[in-house]
């Protein structure tokens, strides 16, 4: 049986004419190659292209054709995910990968060419009987003839598998003239064709200039101990994930607080000493409740005589004097760290009647420093229940009426904060200069009813003339300016001639008990403004009440139109709200010419005043000379029923006073950090006599009785109504 090489020799070598035809066909099929030598395709090449216009093509103007539409192409894959998370065995947590593969493969096709020296090529040669000399030393023309003259059976068997012989036949090489002439005669034998120039194999060929010396690879191997492994299995829920994030957030907040601020190293040392003395590990926390009970028992035994007086003692001398009363001193509350600070505010807890809060700061502008917030209980007068230290002096506070664990606080530096006494790690919320902080000291804060969305809110007043409404929304303080106190007089002229409106300094305010939109504002200029939450640009009423700064404004707890004021001009005045507003344009006396119903001169600066919760005609006041005054208008409209010196040292000023809502006691604070509790004698707390057999009085009936009692007194001092002229 003849070999494949012999069969190819019988077919003969193609001549020049055949090669020329093949070249012409290949040139016509090319995209850019053009051969003009023969002149056969010149006419085809010179013919112009005729454009075929579709029937549905749009007719565009020149302006529309020249309009450019910019499209920006980026290498980023829009469908690539951005939040791929991988588990880090080193840190034992999931971490987000920073780089995401943006490559998108649209088409991929694996080729079937193999190298001629590979094992697969040798197996194909052995299968089809191709020798190594025949496949490596034949010409392209021989390869083409061999491919065309192969038997049908062999072609079917080689389908899908390309031989190196067939691949080499694709690349055409120039044929020498001697070879072509020999092909015409058909006399060239196979050994003569093997002597021709070898063709370079395209798979093994490489440029000589690109060959460089390859450094030998160096491998190093070290044996280390495998990291310790532990099997862990658990069920993860949404709540556990939330708690884990919450714990991590609290740790971050604590780490921020632990950062030492330059210039406060001494304060940090003192705080560390305080924490060491107060908390001494888990051993004390285990017996915290038991130790508190034992401490209260010891204090009860120590102050047993005071406790007996508080509960049972009544001054028998009151039976022999109708128009006088006394104050019995009970416990004195003090703390070592507040002896140089003044009591700036007092407030009883609305739920626990034996617990009250006190704020400490300094009213001296030149002696400003840190402040404190303390909570005392009548059951333990020797040491406060809760202690909070602040960087700035605490000037005011107020306990939430429905949530007694929330405390609103105003500071001397103009900021406000909310404390949660269930958590002893500082303020729960605090404003900054970015979210509405006052520029002057905050003199009073007051909680209000929750808004329509059940968000806690409170108000604050400051010397900068702003009354701000604070709302707690999603653990953040949001603010809104309700009104700005502007003096209505002519604006002052600046150094460059510009007119600047003078801002009033607010010192105190109080909200109406029934109409919570109505509130009173006392200023440093001695004015009393009647304001409403609905009007932020003007006052409903304005009165020149005092000649000096107003220190306190209080609505009567029973009568809706009566309020009480005190001032540094030594006076306490009782007023009645007028029916006129500043928008009225009817003829009549000026708003500022109103007169008080009662005026009391106490011969010294009056620091604070408070109505009694059990009567509409009893109120008490404290002065800067250390005295407490208690008045009952129903008994004596001109003189106090009690005038008593409370301060133990000379030059001690009393700053604040507060009635207990249940017990017949009052607490008084001074400017040396001391708080004194006093019991009212029976003449100072007279109430309408109730029948022993009768049922308890309804609160509404009692309110009407107290209003009638006060109206009877006011009828004697009110001016008669003036008849208006038509």
Residue pairs with C-beta under 8 A, 6 or more apart in sequence:
4 129
4 130
4 134
4 146
4 150
5 134
5 138
5 190
6 190
7 146
7 149
8 142
8 145
8 146
8 149
9 189
9 190
11 145
11 149
12 183
12 186
13 141
13 179
13 180
13 182
13 183
13 186
13 188
14 141
14 145
14 183
15 180
15 183
15 184
16 180
19 175
19 180
24 35
24 38
24 40
27 33
27 34
27 35
28 41
34 41
34 45
35 41
36 42
36 45
75 102
76 102
77 102
77 103
77 104
79 104
80 100
80 101
80 102
80 104
81 100
82 100
83 96
84 96
84 97
84 100
85 94
85 95
85 96
85 97
86 94
86 95
86 96
86 97
87 93
87 94
87 95
88 94
88 95
89 227
112 160
112 161
112 162
113 162
113 167
114 120
114 121
114 162
114 164
115 121
115 203
116 135
116 136
116 164
116 201
116 203
116 204
117 204
121 163
121 164
124 130
124 161
124 163
125 131
125 132
125 135
125 163
128 154
128 157
128 158
128 163
130 163
130 165
133 194
134 165
135 163
135 164
135 165
136 201
137 194
137 198
138 146
138 165
138 193
139 173
139 175
139 179
139 193
139 196
139 199
140 168
140 169
140 171
140 172
140 173
140 199
141 175
141 183
142 193
143 165
143 166
143 168
143 169
144 169
146 165
146 169
147 166
147 169
164 203
167 203
168 199
168 201
168 202
171 199
171 202
173 199
176 196
176 197
179 188
179 193
179 196
182 188
182 192
257 426
260 268
267 370
271 389
274 389
278 387
279 285
284 291
292 380
295 380
295 383
296 379
296 380
299 379
299 380
299 381
299 382
300 307
300 379
302 382
303 331
303 381
306 330
306 331
309 328
309 330
309 679
310 330
310 378
310 663
310 665
310 679
313 328
313 679
314 681
314 682
315 325
315 326
315 328
315 681
315 682
317 326
318 324
318 325
318 326
318 681
318 682
318 683
321 683
322 635
322 683
323 635
323 636
323 639
323 641
323 683
324 641
324 642
324 683
325 630
325 641
325 642
325 680
325 681
325 682
325 683
325 684
326 642
326 644
326 681
326 684
327 628
327 630
327 642
327 644
327 646
327 666
327 678
327 679
327 680
327 681
327 684
328 678
328 679
328 681
329 646
329 676
329 677
329 678
330 665
330 676
330 677
330 678
330 679
331 378
331 381
331 676
331 677
332 381
332 674
332 675
332 676
332 677
333 358
333 376
333 381
333 384
333 667
333 674
333 675
333 676
333 677
334 673
334 674
334 675
335 372
335 374
335 383
335 384
335 387
335 673
337 372
337 389
338 360
338 372
338 374
338 673
339 672
339 673
339 674
340 672
340 673
341 360
341 361
341 362
341 371
341 372
341 393
341 673
342 360
342 361
342 362
342 363
342 653
342 655
342 669
342 670
342 671
342 672
342 673
343 358
343 359
343 360
343 655
343 656
343 669
343 670
343 671
343 673
343 674
343 675
344 359
344 360
344 361
344 363
344 393
344 394
344 395
344 396
344 655
344 656
344 669
345 358
345 359
345 394
345 395
345 396
345 397
345 656
346 356
346 357
346 358
346 656
346 657
346 658
346 667
346 669
346 675
347 356
347 357
347 358
347 397
347 398
347 399
347 658
348 355
348 356
348 399
348 658
348 660
348 661
349 355
349 356
349 357
349 399
349 404
350 399
350 400
350 401
350 402
350 404
350 661
351 404
352 377
352 404
353 660
353 661
353 662
353 663
354 377
354 378
354 379
355 375
355 376
355 377
355 378
355 385
356 375
356 376
356 658
356 667
357 373
357 374
357 375
357 397
357 399
357 407
358 373
358 374
358 375
358 376
358 669
358 675
359 371
359 372
359 373
359 394
359 395
359 396
359 397
359 409
360 371
360 372
360 373
360 374
360 393
360 394
360 673
361 371
361 392
361 393
361 394
361 395
361 411
361 412
362 368
362 369
362 371
362 393
362 412
363 655
363 671
368 392
368 393
368 412
369 393
370 389
370 390
370 391
370 392
370 393
371 389
371 390
371 391
371 392
371 393
371 394
371 411
371 412
372 387
372 388
372 389
372 390
372 394
373 386
373 387
373 388
373 390
373 394
373 397
373 407
373 409
373 419
374 384
374 386
374 387
374 388
375 384
375 385
375 386
375 421
376 384
376 385
376 675
377 385
378 677
386 421
386 424
388 419
388 424
388 426
390 409
390 411
392 411
392 412
392 413
392 415
393 411
393 412
394 409
394 410
394 411
394 412
395 410
395 411
395 412
395 441
395 442
395 443
396 409
396 410
396 442
396 443
396 444
396 445
397 407
397 408
397 409
397 410
397 445
398 407
398 408
398 445
398 446
398 447
398 458
399 406
399 407
399 447
400 406
400 407
400 408
400 447
400 456
401 447
403 456
405 420
405 421
405 422
406 418
406 419
406 420
406 428
406 447
406 456
407 418
407 419
407 420
407 421
408 416
408 417
408 418
408 445
408 446
408 447
408 458
408 460
408 470
409 416
409 417
409 418
409 419
409 427
409 445
410 416
410 441
410 442
410 443
410 444
410 445
410 460
410 462
411 417
411 441
411 442
412 441
412 442
413 441
414 437
414 438
414 439
414 440
414 441
414 442
414 462
414 464
415 430
415 431
415 432
415 437
415 438
415 442
416 430
416 431
416 437
416 438
416 442
416 445
416 460
416 468
416 470
416 477
417 427
417 428
417 429
417 430
417 431
418 427
418 428
418 429
418 430
418 472
418 477
419 426
419 427
419 428
420 428
429 472
429 475
429 476
429 477
430 477
431 437
431 470
431 477
431 479
435 476
435 477
435 478
435 479
436 468
436 470
436 477
436 479
436 481
438 460
438 462
438 463
438 464
438 466
438 468
439 462
439 464
440 462
440 463
440 464
440 505
441 462
441 463
442 460
442 461
442 462
443 461
443 462
443 463
443 506
443 507
443 508
444 460
444 461
444 507
444 508
444 509
445 458
445 459
445 460
446 458
446 459
446 460
446 509
446 510
446 511
447 456
447 457
447 458
448 457
448 458
448 459
448 511
448 516
449 516
450 456
450 457
451 457
451 471
455 471
455 472
455 473
456 471
456 472
457 469
457 470
457 471
457 472
458 470
459 467
459 468
459 469
459 470
459 482
459 509
459 511
459 519
460 467
460 468
460 470
461 467
461 506
461 507
461 508
461 509
461 521
462 468
462 506
463 505
463 506
463 507
463 524
464 503
464 505
465 484
465 485
465 486
465 503
465 504
465 505
465 506
466 481
466 484
466 485
466 506
467 481
467 482
467 483
467 484
467 485
467 506
467 509
467 521
467 531
468 479
468 480
468 481
468 482
469 479
469 480
469 481
469 482
469 533
470 477
470 478
470 479
471 477
471 478
471 479
471 480
472 478
481 536
482 531
482 533
482 536
483 521
483 531
483 535
483 536
483 537
483 539
484 503
484 536
485 503
485 504
485 505
485 506
485 521
485 523
485 529
486 501
486 502
486 503
486 504
487 501
487 502
487 503
487 504
487 525
488 542
489 502
491 499
491 500
491 501
491 502
492 499
492 500
492 502
493 499
493 500
494 500
504 523
504 524
504 525
504 527
505 523
505 524
505 525
505 549
506 521
506 522
506 523
506 524
507 522
507 523
507 524
507 549
507 550
507 551
508 521
508 522
508 550
508 551
508 552
508 553
509 519
509 520
509 521
509 522
509 553
510 519
510 520
510 553
510 554
510 555
510 563
511 518
511 519
511 555
512 518
512 519
512 555
512 560
513 555
513 557
513 560
514 560
515 560
517 532
517 533
517 534
518 530
518 531
518 532
518 540
519 530
519 531
519 532
519 533
520 528
520 529
520 530
520 531
520 553
520 555
520 563
521 528
521 529
521 530
521 531
521 553
522 528
522 545
522 550
522 551
522 552
522 553
522 565
523 529
523 549
523 550
524 549
524 550
525 549
526 544
526 545
526 546
526 547
526 548
526 549
526 550
526 567
526 569
527 542
527 543
527 544
527 545
527 550
528 542
528 543
528 545
528 550
528 553
528 565
528 575
529 539
529 541
529 542
529 543
530 539
530 540
530 541
530 542
530 543
530 577
530 581
531 539
531 540
532 540
538 582
538 583
539 582
540 581
540 582
541 577
541 578
541 580
541 581
541 582
541 591
542 582
542 591
542 592
543 575
543 591
543 592
543 594
544 592
545 565
545 567
545 573
545 575
545 596
546 565
546 567
546 568
546 569
546 571
546 573
547 567
547 569
548 567
548 568
548 569
549 567
549 568
550 565
550 566
550 567
551 566
551 567
551 568
551 606
551 607
551 608
552 564
552 565
552 566
552 608
552 609
552 610
553 563
553 564
553 565
554 563
554 564
554 565
554 609
554 610
554 611
554 619
555 562
555 563
556 562
556 563
556 564
556 611
556 616
556 710
557 611
557 613
557 616
558 616
558 703
558 706
558 707
558 710
559 616
559 706
559 707
559 710
559 711
561 576
561 577
562 574
562 575
562 576
562 577
562 597
562 616
562 710
562 714
563 574
563 575
563 577
564 572
564 573
564 574
564 575
564 609
564 611
564 619
565 572
565 573
565 575
565 609
566 572
566 573
566 606
566 607
566 608
566 609
566 621
567 573
567 606
568 605
568 606
569 605
570 601
570 602
570 603
570 604
570 605
570 606
570 623
571 599
571 600
571 601
571 602
571 606
572 599
572 600
572 602
572 606
572 609
572 619
572 621
573 596
573 598
573 599
573 600
574 596
574 597
574 598
574 599
575 594
575 596
575 597
576 597
576 714
576 718
578 591
578 594
580 588
580 591
582 591
588 724
595 719
597 714
597 717
597 718
598 633
598 637
598 717
600 621
600 629
600 631
600 640
602 621
602 623
602 627
602 629
603 623
603 625
604 623
604 624
604 625
604 627
605 623
605 624
606 621
606 622
606 623
606 624
607 622
607 623
607 624
607 653
607 654
607 655
607 656
608 621
608 622
608 654
608 655
608 656
608 657
609 619
609 620
609 621
609 622
609 657
610 619
610 620
610 621
610 657
610 658
610 659
610 666
611 618
611 619
611 659
612 618
612 619
612 620
612 659
612 685
613 659
613 661
614 685
614 687
615 632
615 634
615 685
615 686
615 687
615 706
616 706
616 707
616 709
616 710
617 632
617 633
617 634
617 706
617 709
617 710
617 713
618 630
618 631
618 632
618 633
618 634
618 684
618 685
619 630
619 631
620 628
620 629
620 630
620 631
620 657
620 659
620 666
621 628
621 629
621 631
621 657
622 628
622 629
622 646
622 654
622 655
622 656
622 657
622 668
623 629
623 654
624 653
624 654
625 653
626 645
626 646
626 647
626 652
626 653
626 654
626 670
627 643
627 644
627 645
627 646
627 654
628 642
628 643
628 644
628 646
628 654
628 657
628 666
628 668
628 678
629 640
629 642
629 643
630 640
630 641
630 642
630 680
630 684
631 640
631 641
632 641
632 684
632 686
633 710
633 713
634 686
634 709
634 713
635 641
635 683
635 686
637 713
637 717
641 683
641 684
642 681
642 684
646 654
646 668
646 676
646 678
647 653
647 654
647 670
649 672
652 670
652 671
652 672
653 670
653 671
654 668
654 669
654 670
654 671
655 669
655 670
655 671
656 668
656 669
657 666
657 667
657 668
657 669
658 666
658 667
659 666
660 666
660 667
664 679
664 680
664 685
665 677
665 678
665 679
665 680
666 677
666 678
666 680
667 675
667 676
667 677
667 678
668 675
668 676
668 677
668 678
669 675
669 676
670 676
688 705
690 696
690 697
